[in-house]
Amino acid sequence: MNSFIPTHYSKMAKSVGAATALLLASAIYTSASAETWDMPTPYPDATFHTVNINQFAEDVAKATNGALEIKVHSAGSLFKHPEISKAVRGGQVPIGEFFLSLLNNENPAFGVDSIPFLVTSYDDAARLWSAQKPVIEKLLDAQNMIPLFSVPWPPQGLYTKKPIASVDDLKGLKFRTYNATLEQFANLAGAAPTQVEVPDIPQAFSTGRVEAMITSPSTGANSKSWDYLSHYTDIQAWIPKNIVVVNKRAFRKLDDATRDAVLAAAAQAEKRGWQMSREETDTKTAILRDNGITVVEPSAELLDGLRAIGATILEQWKKDAGDTGAAILKAYQQ
């Protein structure tokens, strides 16, 4: 049958076939060389942590010329917050963000930044992270994860539906918690701890499931807390952190240049994130005030009571954390 095809058509067919093969090979190469990482995060897009992570993803894509694309799934849309670390650990996703002290039940070292009144300034928070980071790296390595960067929340304040003049005013209130330390705090204050994730805060307050919480100005402003409570007491209780981790096997599969690009973007994200957090504190506190929240400084009586609770929690943490905790505190206090 081919003998009946004119010569110039035969040559054209060969030419088209070669071109098609070239295009197909190019497409296969592009598909093989480009990779997409799904990244679950727990907070909405407006949260500065998510803004920073989206910029991190853009920086990685740009630095790798699109060889690695990070697709951010915010607000717990891919995995709920408590599930994210497990998803990264098990390789269900290669990368994710979570609140570091959520892992406090696995090892107390994860929760040192949530001990009330151990850290009350960004400079202190930076020193604590320097002391904590080597321990966290070892713990995460044993779980098949590598920390990429960590960014603090603004100092945590007290949100309520009424003025709070002393710890006694917290007794009996349904208190929103998100980790073991805050649950312990609520119990010591005589409140009733209730686990509530960030996206569920407005509904939890509106339905009476919770009546008080300690969280950052960011979360309060982003969740429009003026719709369901009235007072923000600026107790600056602690400065906890989020952490972005990568699955160790997924990271090691990348070529050297791509790994270097990810690490460079992560370093920049950590530096940028800390500055964003500082700016966020003033900006979001002003938003609370502008929308009708009564922003007050804590009374001496309230602070004394809260610090006493913090001291109790710290002593228990020292017992639980043992030599590892002692090493972190020694490095922090130097």
C-alpha positions in Angstrom: 0.0 0.0 0.0 2.9 2.4 0.8 4.1 2.0 -2.8 1.1 3.9 -4.0 1.9 7.0 -1.8 3.7 9.7 -3.8 7.3 10.4 -2.7 6.7 13.9 -1.5 3.8 12.8 0.7 6.0 10.0 2.1 8.7 12.6 3.0 6.0 14.9 4.5 4.7 12.0 6.6 8.1 11.2 7.9 8.8 14.9 8.7 5.4 15.2 10.5 6.1 12.0 12.4 9.5 13.2 13.5 8.1 16.5 14.6 5.3 14.8 16.5 7.8 12.5 18.2 9.9 15.5 19.2 6.9 17.3 20.7 5.8 14.2 22.5 9.3 13.6 23.9 9.4 17.3 25.0 6.0 16.9 26.7 7.1 13.7 28.5 10.3 15.4 29.6 8.5 18.5 30.9 6.0 16.3 32.7 8.7 14.2 34.3 10.9 17.1 35.3 8.1 19.3 36.7 6.7 18.4 40.1 3.8 19.6 42.1 3.7 19.5 45.9 0.3 19.8 47.7 0.7 21.8 50.9 -2.0 21.7 53.5 -2.1 24.7 55.9 -4.6 25.3 58.7 -5.4 29.0 58.4 -7.4 31.1 56.0 -5.8 33.0 53.1 -6.0 36.4 54.9 -3.9 35.1 57.8 -0.4 36.5 57.5 1.1 33.0 57.9 -0.7 31.9 54.8 0.2 35.1 52.9 3.9 34.4 53.8 3.6 30.7 52.7 2.0 31.7 49.4 5.0 34.0 48.8 7.3 31.1 49.7 5.6 28.9 47.1 6.0 31.7 44.5 9.6 32.1 45.3 10.2 28.3 45.0 8.5 28.2 41.6 10.5 31.2 40.3 13.8 29.9 41.6 13.3 26.5 40.1 11.8 27.8 36.8 8.6 25.9 37.5 10.4 22.6 38.2 8.8 22.5 41.6 5.3 24.0 42.1 3.8 24.1 45.6 0.0 24.2 45.7 -1.2 25.7 49.0 -4.4 24.3 50.4 -5.4 26.8 53.1 -7.9 26.8 56.0 -7.7 23.0 56.6 -9.3 22.3 53.2 -7.0 19.3 52.4 -6.3 18.0 55.9 -7.7 19.3 59.2 -5.1 21.0 61.5 -4.4 18.0 63.8 -3.9 15.7 60.8 -1.3 17.8 58.9 1.8 16.6 60.7 0.7 13.0 60.4 0.0 13.5 56.7 3.5 14.9 56.1 5.1 12.2 58.3 3.4 9.4 56.4 4.1 10.8 53.0 0.4 11.6 52.1 1.7 15.1 51.3 5.3 16.2 50.9 5.0 19.5 52.8 2.7 21.2 55.4 2.3 23.8 58.1 1.0 23.4 61.6 1.1 24.9 65.1 4.3 23.6 66.6 2.9 23.0 70.1 0.2 20.7 68.8 2.9 18.0 69.1 3.4 18.7 72.8 1.8 15.4 73.7 4.5 13.6 71.7 7.3 15.5 73.4 7.2 18.5 75.7 10.0 20.2 73.7 7.5 21.0 71.0 5.4 23.0 73.4 8.0 25.2 75.2 6.9 28.3 73.3 3.4 28.0 74.7 4.3 28.1 78.3 2.6 31.2 79.7 4.9 34.2 80.4 8.2 32.3 79.6 8.5 34.5 76.5 6.8 37.9 76.2 8.8 39.7 73.5 10.0 39.0 70.0 13.7 39.1 71.1 13.0 36.5 73.7 11.0 34.4 71.2 14.0 34.5 68.8 16.3 33.3 71.6 14.0 30.6 72.6 13.7 29.3 69.0 17.5 29.2 68.7 17.6 27.1 71.9 14.7 24.9 70.8 15.5 24.4 67.1 18.3 21.8 67.4 16.0 19.6 69.6 13.1 20.0 67.2 15.2 19.1 64.3 16.2 15.8 65.9 12.6 15.0 67.0 11.2 15.7 63.5 14.1 13.8 61.8 12.9 10.7 63.8 9.5 11.2 62.3 10.7 11.4 58.7 10.4 15.2 58.6 12.7 18.2 58.1 11.8 21.7 59.4 12.0 24.4 56.7 11.1 27.5 58.7 9.1 28.7 61.7 7.2 31.9 62.2 5.7 33.3 65.4 2.3 34.5 66.1 1.9 37.9 67.8 1.8 37.9 71.6 -1.3 36.1 72.8 -4.2 38.1 74.4 -7.3 37.3 76.3 -10.7 37.6 74.5 -13.9 37.6 76.5 -17.6 38.7 76.5 -17.0 40.7 79.6 -14.3 42.6 81.5 -11.8 40.4 83.3 -10.1 41.9 86.3 -8.7 38.8 87.9 -8.2 35.0 87.4 -11.3 34.5 89.5 -13.4 36.1 86.7 -12.4 33.2 84.4 -13.8 30.5 86.6 -16.6 28.5 85.0 -16.2 30.1 81.6 -16.1 27.8 78.5 -12.6 28.3 77.4 -11.3 27.7 73.8 -8.2 25.5 73.7 -6.0 24.2 70.9 -3.2 22.3 72.6 -2.4 20.4 75.8 -0.7 23.4 77.5 -3.7 25.7 77.0 -6.0 23.0 78.3 -3.9 22.8 81.4 -4.0 26.6 81.6 -7.8 26.6 81.5 -8.1 23.9 84.1 -5.8 25.8 86.5 -7.8 29.0 85.9 -11.0 27.1 86.8 -12.4 27.4 83.3 -13.9 24.7 81.2 -11.5 23.8 78.3 -13.1 23.2 74.9 -11.1 22.3 71.8 -11.9 24.6 68.9 -9.9 25.1 65.6 -9.5 28.6 64.2 -12.1 28.3 61.3 -14.7 27.3 63.9 -14.2 30.1 66.4 -17.0 32.4 65.3 -19.6 29.7 65.4 -18.3 28.4 68.7 -18.8 31.8 70.3 -22.1 32.5 68.6 -23.6 29.2 69.8 -22.2 29.5 73.3 -19.9 26.6 72.9 -17.0 28.9 74.2 -17.1 32.2 76.1 -13.4 33.1 76.3 -10.1 32.4 74.5 -6.4 33.3 74.4 -5.2 33.9 70.9 -3.4 36.5 68.8 -4.6 39.8 67.5 -4.4 38.2 64.0 -6.9 35.5 64.8 -9.2 37.9 66.6 -9.2 40.4 63.7 -9.4 37.8 60.9 -12.3 36.0 62.6 -14.1 39.3 63.2 -14.3 38.7 66.9 -16.3 42.0 67.4 -19.3 40.1 66.1 -19.4 37.7 69.1 -17.4 39.2 72.0 -16.6 42.6 73.5 -13.2 42.7 75.3 -9.5 42.1 74.4 -7.1 42.2 77.3 -3.5 42.5 76.1 -1.8 40.1 78.5 1.0 39.1 76.0 0.9 35.7 77.5 3.3 33.9 75.1 4.5 33.9 71.5 3.9 30.5 70.0 5.1 29.5 66.5 3.9 27.8 63.4 6.3 25.5 61.6 6.6 24.4 58.0 8.0 20.9 57.5 8.9 18.7 54.5 8.8 14.9 54.3 12.4 13.7 54.4 12.1 11.2 51.5 10.3 13.8 49.3 13.0 16.4 50.0 15.8 14.0 49.2 14.2 13.0 45.9 14.8 16.6 44.7 18.0 17.4 42.8 20.6 19.5 44.5 19.7 22.7 42.8 16.0 22.3 43.7 16.8 21.5 47.3 19.0 24.5 47.5 16.2 26.7 46.1 13.7 25.4 48.6 16.1 26.0 51.5 16.9 29.5 50.3 13.2 30.4 49.9 12.5 28.9 53.4 15.2 31.1 55.0 13.7 34.2 53.3 10.2 33.1 54.4 11.3 32.8 58.0 13.0 36.2 58.0 10.0 37.8 56.3 7.5 36.0 58.5 9.0 37.3 61.7 8.8 40.9 60.5 5.3 40.3 59.3 4.4 39.1 62.8 5.8 42.2 64.4 3.8 44.4 62.1 0.7 42.3 62.5 0.6 42.9 66.2 0.1 46.7 65.9 -2.1 46.5 62.8 -4.5 43.9 64.0 -4.8 45.3 67.5 -5.8 48.6 65.9 -8.4 46.8 63.8 -9.9 45.2 66.9 -10.2 48.7 68.5 -11.6 50.3 65.4 -14.4 47.7 65.2 -15.6 48.3 68.7 -13.6 45.8 70.8 -12.6 47.3 74.1 -8.8 46.9 74.2 -7.5 47.1 77.8 -4.3 46.6 79.6 -4.4 43.8 82.3 -4.7 44.7 85.9 -1.9 43.9 88.2 -4.1 41.4 90.0 -4.9 39.6 86.7 -1.3 39.5 85.7 -0.1 38.1 89.1 -2.7 35.4 88.9 -1.9 34.5 85.3 1.9 34.4 86.0 1.3 32.1 89.0 -0.5 29.7 86.6 2.4 30.1 84.2 4.9 29.2 86.9 2.9 26.1 87.8 2.8 25.0 84.1 6.6 25.6 83.7 7.4 23.5 86.7 5.3 20.6 85.4 6.9 21.1 82.0 10.4 20.8 83.4 9.4 17.5 85.1 7.9 16.2 81.9 10.7 17.4 79.6 13.5 16.1 81.7 17.1 16.6 80.5 15.9 17.8 77.1 13.8 20.5 78.6 16.6 21.5 81.0 19.0 21.9 78.0 16.5 24.1 76.1 16.0 26.4 79.1 19.7 26.6 79.8 20.5 27.6 76.2 17.6 30.1 76.3 18.6 31.7 79.6 22.3 32.1 78.6 
